[in-house]
Structure formats: structure tokens, C-alpha cells
Amino acid sequence: MTDGNVDMSRRAFLGAAAGGAAVAATSGTAAAQTEEPDFGGWLDGIDGGYEDLRGQSEVTIEVGAEGNGGALAFAPAGIWVDPGTTVTWEWTGEGGGHNVKMEEGPASLDSGAAVAEAGTTYEYTFEEGDAGISKYFCEPHKALGMKGAVAVGGDVATVEVGGGGGGANLPSVPDSAKALGVATSFAMVATLGLAYFFMKYGGDYEIDE
């Protein structure tokens, strides 16, 4: 083997090591997880999204936001807040008459009869006694998916979702993906070790053809 071939082999090893590092980084990203409140399927398949709004003392939710086949969504539909947070539901004036009615949970949400006027508001301050998850809906449009939920406090059931949050009810990362990330990281370390060994000692000998 000539010195030129040794150098080429070194480059091949370095290329393999770099490729392993890239795959490992991708796998690590895929396996990254975060937690969201477990709304028990209440928000599955509906529009409106989810936001972690802990740390804010006042929060606004649009009533009659675009979604569910019209202006028939709460936005965000799912939120997580601290005790003491005041939530204001504000009507957009779109999608007909809407209201806020309780499905289940510790809070006592009730905005009254459905109204359609833009700028209408309904406020509720979630106190310590409202800790947990409260599910609610728009009475005229519940069947169309106009539903929402408020998680209050740190002692709520959670689910793991794929990296970064943003949307409600994202699927959790399967165990196979986690295993792939660990295995790929191990392969990357092994490849880098071989590349270092070859670079250090590979040019000290020649092999006859």
C-alpha cells in the first residue's frame, strides 16, 4: 500500500466518523422529548393547538378562531397555567354564536348563553382550588370539535411528546427510536476511536501488493 493509499484510507475513516456523528445527532434530535398535560383525548383531532403559558399572570383565548371547518375553534385550545392566572376568552365575532361551558374538572366555567358579538369577553381566575385539568366546550359547536382545556399547577398528569412542543397531542417517541439513538452514538464513538488510531499509526508501515 502506498502512502497515497494510506492517506485515502484515512480520509475514508474520517468520512465514516463524520457520517456517524451526523446520524447520531439526528437520532438525538428525534428522541428529544417534552411533557404536556394529559388531556385524556379531549383535544384529539381538533384544531386550536396547545401552549404552555405558565409564568404569565394573564392569558387570552380567542373564541371563534379559524379551525374545525370554519371559525369554530378556541385558540389555543389547550393551555397550561399557574394558579392565580386570569384567563380571558375573547370573541372574534366569527362562526356564529359561541359560549364556554364546563365538561368536567375542578373549575366552574360558564359564560352563559351563546353570543356572536365581536369583543365579548369572559374572565375566570384559576386559583389553587382549580388545580388539575378543566375541560370545556362551546355548546352550539361541541359536535364540530369546538373544545378546550386548561391545566392548572404543577401536579397534573402529563404525557411525553416529540421534541419541542407546539401542537397538542403529538405522538410520543417510540422506544425503538431511543434505542437507535443510543446504538448510533456508540457506533460513532467506536468509529472515531478507529479513525484516531489509524491516523496515528496508519502511516508507519507499508503493505506489499
C-alpha positions as CSV (number, residue, x, y, z in Angstrom):
1,M,0.0,0.0,0.0
2,T,1.5,3.4,-0.9
3,D,1.5,6.5,1.3
4,G,-1.2,7.9,-1.1
5,N,-3.4,4.9,-0.4
6,V,-2.9,5.3,3.4
7,D,-4.0,9.0,3.2
8,M,-7.0,8.0,1.2
9,S,-7.9,5.3,3.8
10,R,-7.5,7.9,6.5
11,R,-10.0,10.2,4.7
12,A,-12.4,7.3,4.3
13,F,-12.3,6.7,8.0
14,L,-12.8,10.4,8.8
15,G,-15.7,10.5,6.4
16,A,-17.3,7.5,8.1
17,A,-16.8,9.1,11.5
18,A,-18.4,12.3,10.4
19,G,-21.3,10.4,8.9
20,G,-21.8,8.6,12.2
21,A,-21.8,11.8,14.1
22,A,-24.4,13.3,11.8
23,V,-26.7,10.3,12.2
24,A,-26.2,10.3,16.0
25,A,-27.1,14.0,16.1
26,T,-30.2,13.4,14.1
27,S,-31.3,10.4,16.2
28,G,-30.7,12.5,19.4
29,T,-33.0,15.2,18.0
30,A,-35.7,12.7,17.1
31,A,-35.6,11.2,20.6
32,A,-35.8,14.6,22.3
33,Q,-38.9,14.8,24.4
34,T,-41.0,17.3,26.4
35,E,-44.1,17.0,28.6
36,E,-47.6,18.3,28.1
37,P,-50.7,17.9,30.3
38,D,-52.6,14.7,29.6
39,F,-56.0,15.9,28.4
40,G,-57.3,12.4,28.2
41,G,-58.0,12.5,24.5
42,W,-60.4,15.5,24.9
43,L,-58.5,17.6,22.3
44,D,-57.6,14.8,19.9
45,G,-58.3,15.6,16.3
46,I,-59.4,19.2,16.8
47,D,-57.8,22.5,15.8
48,G,-56.6,25.2,18.1
49,G,-53.2,23.9,19.3
50,Y,-51.6,23.9,22.8
51,E,-49.4,26.4,24.6
52,D,-47.5,26.2,27.9
53,L,-48.3,29.6,29.4
54,R,-47.0,29.1,32.9
55,G,-45.3,32.2,34.2
56,Q,-47.9,34.6,32.8
57,S,-50.5,36.2,35.1
58,E,-53.0,37.0,32.3
59,V,-53.8,34.9,29.2
60,T,-56.2,35.4,26.3
61,I,-58.0,32.7,24.4
62,E,-59.7,33.5,21.1
63,V,-63.3,32.3,20.8
64,G,-64.3,31.7,17.2
65,A,-60.8,31.3,15.8
66,E,-60.3,29.6,12.4
67,G,-60.4,25.9,12.7
68,N,-62.6,22.8,12.7
69,G,-64.1,23.6,9.3
70,G,-64.8,27.3,10.0
71,A,-64.3,29.8,12.7
72,L,-65.1,27.1,15.2
73,A,-62.1,26.8,17.5
74,F,-60.7,28.1,20.7
75,A,-57.1,29.3,20.2
76,P,-55.2,28.0,21.9
77,A,-57.5,25.1,22.7
78,G,-55.2,23.6,25.4
79,I,-53.2,25.7,27.9
80,W,-51.1,25.1,31.0
81,V,-51.1,27.9,33.6
82,D,-50.1,28.7,37.1
83,P,-52.6,29.1,40.0
84,G,-53.6,32.8,40.1
85,T,-53.7,33.2,36.4
86,T,-56.6,35.1,34.9
87,V,-57.8,33.7,31.6
88,T,-59.9,35.9,29.3
89,W,-61.9,34.3,26.5
90,E,-62.4,37.0,23.7
91,W,-64.9,36.6,20.9
92,T,-63.8,37.2,17.4
93,G,-67.3,37.7,16.1
94,E,-66.8,34.9,13.6
95,G,-68.5,31.5,13.3
96,G,-71.9,32.4,14.8
97,G,-72.8,32.3,18.5
98,H,-70.3,30.8,21.0
99,N,-70.1,30.2,24.7
100,V,-67.9,28.5,27.3
101,K,-69.4,25.6,29.2
102,M,-67.8,23.0,31.5
103,E,-67.4,19.4,30.6
104,E,-65.6,18.3,33.7
105,G,-62.9,19.4,36.1
106,P,-62.3,21.5,39.2
107,A,-63.1,24.9,37.7
108,S,-66.6,26.4,37.3
109,L,-66.6,27.8,33.8
110,D,-69.9,29.2,32.4
111,S,-70.1,32.2,30.1
112,G,-73.9,32.0,29.8
113,A,-75.9,31.9,26.6
114,A,-74.1,31.8,23.2
115,V,-73.3,35.2,21.8
116,A,-71.8,36.3,18.4
117,E,-70.7,39.9,19.1
118,A,-67.0,40.6,18.5
119,G,-65.2,41.8,21.5
120,T,-67.4,40.0,24.0
121,T,-65.2,38.7,26.9
122,Y,-65.5,36.2,29.7
123,E,-62.9,36.1,32.5
124,Y,-62.0,33.4,35.1
125,T,-59.2,33.4,37.5
126,F,-57.9,29.9,38.2
127,E,-57.0,29.6,41.9
128,E,-55.4,26.8,43.9
129,G,-58.7,25.1,44.3
130,D,-58.9,24.8,40.5
131,A,-55.6,22.8,40.3
132,G,-55.9,20.0,37.8
133,I,-57.4,19.8,34.4
134,S,-60.7,21.5,33.5
135,K,-62.3,20.6,30.1
136,Y,-64.8,22.9,28.4
137,F,-66.7,23.4,25.1
138,C,-68.8,25.7,23.0
139,E,-72.4,24.4,23.4
140,P,-73.6,25.1,19.9
141,H,-70.5,23.7,18.2
142,K,-69.3,20.9,20.6
143,A,-70.0,18.2,18.0
144,L,-67.9,20.1,15.4
145,G,-64.8,20.0,17.7
146,M,-65.0,23.4,19.4
147,K,-63.5,22.3,22.7
148,G,-60.8,23.4,25.1
149,A,-58.9,22.5,28.3
150,V,-57.0,24.3,31.0
151,A,-54.3,22.6,33.1
152,V,-53.5,24.4,36.3
153,G,-50.5,23.9,38.6
154,G,-47.6,21.5,38.5
155,D,-49.4,18.5,40.0
156,V,-51.2,17.4,36.8
157,A,-50.9,14.2,34.8
158,T,-48.6,14.6,31.8
159,V,-47.6,12.8,28.6
160,E,-44.3,12.8,26.7
161,V,-44.4,14.2,23.2
162,G,-41.9,14.6,20.4
163,G,-39.3,17.4,20.7
164,G,-40.2,21.0,21.1
165,G,-43.8,21.1,21.8
166,G,-46.1,23.5,19.9
167,G,-49.1,21.3,18.9
168,A,-51.5,19.4,21.1
169,N,-51.4,15.6,21.4
170,L,-48.2,15.0,19.5
171,P,-47.2,11.3,19.5
172,S,-44.5,10.2,22.0
173,V,-41.2,9.0,20.7
174,P,-41.2,5.1,20.4
175,D,-38.7,3.1,22.5
176,S,-37.1,1.8,19.2
177,A,-36.1,5.4,18.3
178,K,-34.5,5.9,21.7
179,A,-32.5,2.6,21.3
180,L,-31.5,3.6,17.8
181,G,-30.1,6.9,19.2
182,V,-28.0,5.1,21.9
183,A,-26.7,2.5,19.4
184,T,-25.8,5.1,16.9
185,S,-24.0,7.2,19.5
186,F,-21.9,4.1,20.5
187,A,-21.1,3.4,16.8
188,M,-20.0,7.0,16.4
189,V,-17.6,6.8,19.4
190,A,-16.2,3.5,18.1
191,T,-15.6,4.9,14.6
192,L,-13.9,8.0,15.9
193,G,-11.6,5.8,18.0
194,L,-10.7,3.7,15.0
195,A,-10.1,6.9,12.9
196,Y,-7.8,8.3,15.6
197,F,-5.8,5.0,15.8
198,F,-5.4,4.8,12.0
199,M,-4.4,8.4,11.7
200,K,-1.8,8.0,14.5
201,Y,-0.3,4.6,13.3
202,G,-1.6,4.0,9.8
203,G,1.4,5.7,8.0
204,D,4.1,3.9,9.9
205,Y,4.1,0.8,7.7
206,E,3.6,-0.3,4.1
207,I,1.9,-3.5,2.8
208,D,3.2,-5.1,-0.4
209,E,0.7,-5.7,-3.1
